[in-house]
Amino acid sequence: MTRILNIENLRVDLASHGRVVSPVGPVDLFLDAGECLGIVGESGSGKSLTLKAILDLLPDGLSRGTGRQQIAEGGTLVERAARELRGRRISLISQEPGAALDPLMRVGDLIAEIVREHSGCTRAESKSRAVELLRRVGVPDPENRVRFWPHEMSGGLKQRVVISMALACTSEILLCDEPTTALDVTIQAQIVDLLRDLQKQDGLGIVFVTHDLALVRQIADRICVMYAGLIVESGPCAEVFANPRHPYTRALLAALPDIEASTGELTPIEGTPPSPVDFPLGCRFAPRCPLAGAECSGATPALEDQGAGVSVACFKVGRVA
């Protein structure tokens, strides 16, 4: 596989009460051409912040810390600043399509503006390209729908417009920040199928952030499990689901509803995630972990290779039943 993105020691910093804390990181990620990497975890685990940090689009008050970001150029990984990659090489698909569309612009004009900004083509050429992009993402009757206002389109069509905007400049990497959250299950399935088709046709690399484990199991080739701003387990999706090694990964899977269970009871994860300004010493999952011991509060476990392409950050990995 051809490596198209490599990120090392990515960190997000927050100045709080005279000190700097890091709600995310350090995080290491890589992505190969034509691959879908899923990032999962509870709300607040740092999934969306990780995507925004890659593009340096963090909210006010947060900043990207030290780290190394490389993207493939001519078969070689080369360091590039986020602003050089944004829009041209890497694009972001947000979880709320309505918020990503300007209500005062027709959808065709929104797409055409992006095309002109990055390609320098004429106004007529950019409008023609907008129609082609809408057709490519499965929008019916694109010649007419380029003249629609965002409020005239359904949630599913809005998300297709957002995807077409992300593809406007032939991006090689799509960062998908829970792109199906606001959609019903039927439209959600259509969007997932569309992303799969784009991945196969163009060799796109996709980073897919979600809290929906069933969904990520459908679309991802590899998976990273995040907890409290750190990756605690990563590996091939099928392997992680079949043989979860970290206690947190196992707890997430155990919390999924089982339609075949006789009782219908759910198995919640006891406790709550820690605050980013008050992470515990050592393993951040230790206060909620049934296997935690004295060593778990003394140092932060590093990701270590466990075989089968899986890496786990846990001192008790051999004891996860």
TALINSUL-V778820 format. One record per residue. N is the residue number from 1. PSI is psi in radians with two decimals (999 if undefined). OMEGA is omega in whole degrees, -180 to 180 (NA if undefined). NEAR is the number of other C-alpha atoms within 10 Angstrom. Layout:
n=N psi=PSI omega=OMEGA near=NEAR
n=N psi=PSI omega=OMEGA near=NEAR
This chain:
n=1 psi=2.56 omega=180 near=8
n=2 psi=2.10 omega=179 near=12
n=3 psi=2.16 omega=-179 near=18
n=4 psi=-0.27 omega=179 near=23
n=5 psi=2.33 omega=178 near=21
n=6 psi=2.16 omega=-177 near=18
n=7 psi=2.27 omega=-179 near=17
n=8 psi=2.34 omega=175 near=16
n=9 psi=0.65 omega=176 near=15
n=10 psi=2.34 omega=-178 near=20
n=11 psi=2.52 omega=173 near=25
n=12 psi=2.22 omega=-176 near=28
n=13 psi=2.58 omega=178 near=17
n=14 psi=2.17 omega=176 near=19
n=15 psi=2.12 omega=-177 near=13
n=16 psi=2.04 omega=176 near=11
n=17 psi=0.82 omega=175 near=8
n=18 psi=0.10 omega=177 near=6
n=19 psi=2.85 omega=180 near=8
n=20 psi=2.17 omega=175 near=12
n=21 psi=2.81 omega=-178 near=18
n=22 psi=1.71 omega=178 near=21
n=23 psi=-0.31 omega=176 near=24
n=24 psi=2.32 omega=169 near=27
n=25 psi=2.96 omega=3 near=21
n=26 psi=2.46 omega=-177 near=17
n=27 psi=2.34 omega=174 near=17
n=28 psi=2.28 omega=179 near=17
n=29 psi=2.64 omega=169 near=15
n=30 psi=2.74 omega=-178 near=15
n=31 psi=2.35 omega=177 near=21
n=32 psi=2.75 omega=179 near=19
n=33 psi=2.36 omega=178 near=19
n=34 psi=0.21 omega=-177 near=23
n=35 psi=2.60 omega=172 near=24
n=36 psi=2.09 omega=177 near=26
n=37 psi=2.09 omega=177 near=27
n=38 psi=2.41 omega=174 near=26
n=39 psi=2.09 omega=-175 near=29
n=40 psi=2.85 omega=179 near=25
n=41 psi=2.96 omega=179 near=23
n=42 psi=2.85 omega=173 near=17
n=43 psi=2.37 omega=-179 near=13
n=44 psi=0.10 omega=-179 near=18
n=45 psi=-0.17 omega=177 near=24
n=46 psi=0.19 omega=-177 near=23
n=47 psi=-0.94 omega=-177 near=28
n=48 psi=-0.67 omega=178 near=21
n=49 psi=-0.60 omega=178 near=22
n=50 psi=-0.79 omega=179 near=25
n=51 psi=-0.78 omega=-178 near=20
n=52 psi=-0.55 omega=178 near=17
n=53 psi=-0.61 omega=178 near=20
n=54 psi=-0.67 omega=-179 near=24
n=55 psi=0.04 omega=-178 near=20
n=56 psi=0.84 omega=179 near=18
n=57 psi=0.69 omega=-176 near=16
n=58 psi=2.60 omega=177 near=17
n=59 psi=2.84 omega=177 near=10
n=60 psi=2.44 omega=180 near=7
n=61 psi=-0.31 omega=178 near=9
n=62 psi=2.58 omega=179 near=18
n=63 psi=2.69 omega=178 near=17
n=64 psi=2.18 omega=179 near=21
n=65 psi=-2.85 omega=-180 near=17
n=66 psi=2.67 omega=179 near=14
n=67 psi=2.92 omega=-178 near=16
n=68 psi=2.26 omega=-179 near=16
n=69 psi=2.13 omega=-177 near=21
n=70 psi=2.54 omega=177 near=19
n=71 psi=2.59 omega=-175 near=24
n=72 psi=2.30 omega=174 near=19
n=73 psi=2.00 omega=-180 near=10
n=74 psi=0.58 omega=179 near=7
n=75 psi=0.02 omega=-179 near=10
n=76 psi=2.45 omega=176 near=12
n=77 psi=2.16 omega=-176 near=15
n=78 psi=2.44 omega=178 near=15
n=79 psi=2.33 omega=179 near=15
n=80 psi=2.49 omega=176 near=13
n=81 psi=2.68 omega=-177 near=14
n=82 psi=-0.68 omega=-176 near=17
n=83 psi=-0.43 omega=178 near=13
n=84 psi=-0.36 omega=-176 near=11
n=85 psi=-0.48 omega=-171 near=16
n=86 psi=2.16 omega=178 near=16
n=87 psi=-0.76 omega=-177 near=25
n=88 psi=-0.83 omega=-176 near=18
n=89 psi=-0.59 omega=-178 near=18
n=90 psi=2.33 omega=178 near=25
n=91 psi=2.68 omega=-178 near=24
n=92 psi=2.32 omega=173 near=24
n=93 psi=2.03 omega=-174 near=22
n=94 psi=2.91 omega=-177 near=20
n=95 psi=-0.27 omega=180 near=20
n=96 psi=1.66 omega=-175 near=19
n=97 psi=-0.59 omega=-180 near=23
n=98 psi=-0.63 omega=-179 near=18
n=99 psi=-0.34 omega=-179 near=11
n=100 psi=-0.14 omega=-177 near=16
n=101 psi=2.32 omega=178 near=21
n=102 psi=2.06 omega=-178 near=14
n=103 psi=-0.22 omega=-178 near=13
n=104 psi=0.13 omega=179 near=10
n=105 psi=2.44 omega=174 near=14
n=106 psi=2.63 omega=-173 near=18
n=107 psi=-0.62 omega=178 near=27
n=108 psi=-0.66 omega=178 near=27
n=109 psi=-0.61 omega=178 near=19
n=110 psi=-0.82 omega=-179 near=20
n=111 psi=-0.77 omega=-178 near=27
n=112 psi=-0.63 omega=180 near=25
n=113 psi=-0.72 omega=179 near=18
n=114 psi=-0.74 omega=180 near=19
n=115 psi=-0.81 omega=-179 near=25
n=116 psi=-0.69 omega=-177 near=19
n=117 psi=-0.69 omega=-173 near=12
n=118 psi=-0.32 omega=-177 near=12
n=119 psi=-0.33 omega=179 near=12
n=120 psi=0.36 omega=-180 near=12
n=121 psi=3.03 omega=-179 near=14
n=122 psi=2.94 omega=180 near=12
n=123 psi=-0.73 omega=180 near=14
n=124 psi=-0.74 omega=179 near=11
n=125 psi=-0.70 omega=-179 near=13
n=126 psi=-0.62 omega=178 near=23
n=127 psi=-0.67 omega=177 near=22
n=128 psi=-0.68 omega=178 near=15
n=129 psi=-0.62 omega=179 near=19
n=130 psi=-0.72 omega=178 near=28
n=131 psi=-0.76 omega=-180 near=21
n=132 psi=-0.71 omega=-179 near=16
n=133 psi=-0.72 omega=178 near=24
n=134 psi=-0.68 omega=178 near=27
n=135 psi=-0.67 omega=-178 near=16
n=136 psi=-0.59 omega=-179 near=17
n=137 psi=0.22 omega=172 near=22
n=138 psi=0.39 omega=175 near=16
n=139 psi=2.12 omega=-180 near=20
n=140 psi=2.54 omega=176 near=12
n=141 psi=1.01 omega=-174 near=11
n=142 psi=-0.50 omega=-180 near=19
n=143 psi=-0.59 omega=178 near=16
n=144 psi=-0.64 omega=-174 near=10
n=145 psi=-0.25 omega=174 near=19
n=146 psi=-0.35 omega=-179 near=22
n=147 psi=0.04 omega=-180 near=14
n=148 psi=2.61 omega=170 near=15
n=149 psi=2.68 omega=-179 near=17
n=150 psi=-0.67 omega=-177 near=24
n=151 psi=-0.20 omega=179 near=15
n=152 psi=0.00 omega=-176 near=13
n=153 psi=2.62 omega=177 near=15
n=154 psi=2.96 omega=179 near=12
n=155 psi=-0.70 omega=179 near=19
n=156 psi=-0.71 omega=178 near=20
n=157 psi=-0.65 omega=177 near=21
n=158 psi=-0.75 omega=-180 near=22
n=159 psi=-0.61 omega=176 near=28
n=160 psi=-0.64 omega=176 near=25
n=161 psi=-0.77 omega=179 near=28
n=162 psi=-0.71 omega=178 near=26
n=163 psi=-0.70 omega=178 near=26
n=164 psi=-0.62 omega=176 near=24
n=165 psi=-0.67 omega=179 near=28
n=166 psi=-0.50 omega=-179 near=25
n=167 psi=-0.01 omega=-172 near=27
n=168 psi=-0.49 omega=-177 near=26
n=169 psi=0.60 omega=176 near=19
n=170 psi=0.84 omega=177 near=17
n=171 psi=2.52 omega=179 near=19
n=172 psi=-0.34 omega=-175 near=24
n=173 psi=2.27 omega=176 near=30
n=174 psi=2.17 omega=174 near=23
n=175 psi=1.97 omega=-175 near=24
n=176 psi=1.92 omega=-178 near=23
n=177 psi=1.54 omega=-179 near=23
n=178 psi=1.02 omega=-172 near=20
n=179 psi=-0.15 omega=-178 near=23
n=180 psi=0.13 omega=-174 near=25
n=181 psi=-0.74 omega=-174 near=16
n=182 psi=0.17 omega=-174 near=16
n=183 psi=2.65 omega=175 near=18
n=184 psi=2.94 omega=-170 near=11
n=185 psi=-0.55 omega=180 near=11
n=186 psi=-0.85 omega=179 near=9
n=187 psi=-0.63 omega=178 near=16
n=188 psi=-0.79 omega=179 near=18
n=189 psi=-0.66 omega=179 near=15
n=190 psi=-0.72 omega=180 near=15
n=191 psi=-0.73 omega=178 near=22
n=192 psi=-0.76 omega=177 near=17
n=193 psi=-0.69 omega=179 near=14
n=194 psi=-0.80 omega=180 near=17
n=195 psi=-0.69 omega=177 near=21
n=196 psi=-0.76 omega=-180 near=20
n=197 psi=-0.77 omega=179 near=14
n=198 psi=-0.66 omega=179 near=18
n=199 psi=-0.77 omega=-178 near=20
n=200 psi=-0.74 omega=-175 near=13
n=201 psi=-0.73 omega=-172 near=10
n=202 psi=-0.02 omega=-178 near=13
n=203 psi=0.49 omega=-180 near=16
n=204 psi=2.49 omega=169 near=23
n=205 psi=2.33 omega=-177 near=25
n=206 psi=2.31 omega=169 near=28
n=207 psi=2.04 omega=-171 near=23
n=208 psi=1.89 omega=179 near=25
n=209 psi=2.30 omega=179 near=24
n=210 psi=2.78 omega=170 near=24
n=211 psi=0.03 omega=-177 near=19
n=212 psi=1.76 omega=-177 near=16
n=213 psi=-0.63 omega=179 near=16
n=214 psi=-0.66 omega=180 near=11
n=215 psi=-0.79 omega=-178 near=16
n=216 psi=-0.50 omega=178 near=22
n=217 psi=-0.51 omega=180 near=16
n=218 psi=-0.63 omega=-167 near=14
n=219 psi=-0.45 omega=-170 near=19
n=220 psi=2.52 omega=171 near=20
n=221 psi=-0.74 omega=174 near=17
n=222 psi=2.84 omega=-177 near=23
n=223 psi=2.46 omega=171 near=26
n=224 psi=2.25 omega=178 near=26
n=225 psi=2.13 omega=-178 near=24
n=226 psi=2.47 omega=173 near=23
n=227 psi=2.20 omega=177 near=24
n=228 psi=0.77 omega=173 near=25
n=229 psi=0.01 omega=-179 near=24
n=230 psi=2.64 omega=172 near=24
n=231 psi=2.15 omega=-178 near=27
n=232 psi=-0.33 omega=177 near=26
n=233 psi=2.47 omega=176 near=25
n=234 psi=2.67 omega=179 near=29
n=235 psi=-3.13 omega=176 near=23
n=236 psi=2.40 omega=-174 near=18
n=237 psi=-0.83 omega=-178 near=21
n=238 psi=-0.68 omega=-179 near=15
n=239 psi=-0.75 omega=-179 near=16
n=240 psi=-0.71 omega=179 near=24
n=241 psi=-0.66 omega=-178 near=16
n=242 psi=-0.57 omega=-175 near=8
n=243 psi=1.20 omega=180 near=13
n=244 psi=2.31 omega=-174 near=23
n=245 psi=-0.49 omega=-180 near=26
n=246 psi=2.46 omega=179 near=24
n=247 psi=-0.59 omega=180 near=25
n=248 psi=-0.77 omega=178 near=23
n=249 psi=-0.76 omega=-179 near=23
n=250 psi=-0.66 omega=179 near=16
n=251 psi=-0.68 omega=177 near=16
n=252 psi=-0.79 omega=-179 near=19
n=253 psi=-0.62 omega=179 near=15
n=254 psi=-0.44 omega=-179 near=14
n=255 psi=-0.16 omega=178 near=13
n=256 psi=2.43 omega=177 near=14
n=257 psi=2.48 omega=-180 near=12
n=258 psi=1.94 omega=-176 near=12
n=259 psi=-0.27 omega=180 near=8
n=260 psi=-0.11 omega=-179 near=7
n=261 psi=2.51 omega=-177 near=9
n=262 psi=-0.55 omega=-176 near=7
n=263 psi=-0.53 omega=-177 near=8
n=264 psi=0.16 omega=-180 near=10
n=265 psi=2.55 omega=177 near=10
n=266 psi=2.74 omega=178 near=12
n=267 psi=1.63 omega=-177 near=13
n=268 psi=2.80 omega=173 near=11
n=269 psi=2.09 omega=-178 near=14
n=270 psi=2.57 omega=177 near=11
n=271 psi=-3.01 omega=-179 near=10
n=272 psi=2.69 omega=177 near=10
n=273 psi=2.60 omega=-179 near=18
n=274 psi=2.72 omega=176 near=17
n=275 psi=2.46 omega=179 near=12
n=276 psi=-0.38 omega=179 near=17
n=277 psi=0.03 omega=-178 near=15
n=278 psi=0.88 omega=177 near=9
n=279 psi=2.45 omega=178 near=17
n=280 psi=2.73 omega=175 near=16
n=281 psi=2.62 omega=180 near=12
n=282 psi=-2.53 omega=180 near=15
n=283 psi=2.23 omega=-176 near=23
n=284 psi=-0.32 omega=178 near=22
n=285 psi=-0.14 omega=-174 near=23
n=286 psi=-0.73 omega=-179 near=20
n=287 psi=-0.31 omega=-179 near=18
n=288 psi=-0.01 omega=-172 near=16
n=289 psi=2.22 omega=179 near=17
n=290 psi=-0.24 omega=-179 near=11
n=291 psi=-0.01 omega=-173 near=14
n=292 psi=2.41 omega=176 near=17
n=293 psi=-3.00 omega=-176 near=13
n=294 psi=-0.66 omega=-178 near=9
n=295 psi=-0.42 omega=-177 near=14
n=296 psi=-0.38 omega=180 near=21
n=297 psi=0.02 omega=-177 near=17
n=298 psi=-0.50 omega=-178 near=12
n=299 psi=2.72 omega=178 near=13
n=300 psi=2.11 omega=-179 near=16
n=301 psi=2.47 omega=179 near=18
n=302 psi=2.71 omega=175 near=15
n=303 psi=2.18 omega=-180 near=17
n=304 psi=2.51 omega=-179 near=16
n=305 psi=2.26 omega=179 near=14
n=306 psi=0.16 omega=-177 near=14
n=307 psi=2.86 omega=-179 near=9
n=308 psi=0.45 omega=179 near=10
n=309 psi=0.16 omega=-176 near=12
n=310 psi=2.39 omega=173 near=22
n=311 psi=2.45 omega=-176 near=22
n=312 psi=2.45 omega=175 near=26
n=313 psi=1.55 omega=-177 near=21
n=314 psi=2.32 omega=176 near=25
n=315 psi=-0.32 omega=-175 near=19
n=316 psi=0.36 omega=-171 near=17
n=317 psi=-0.60 omega=-179 near=16
n=318 psi=-0.18 omega=-177 near=10
n=319 psi=0.01 omega=178 near=11
n=320 psi=1.98 omega=-174 near=15
n=321 psi=999 omega=NA near=10
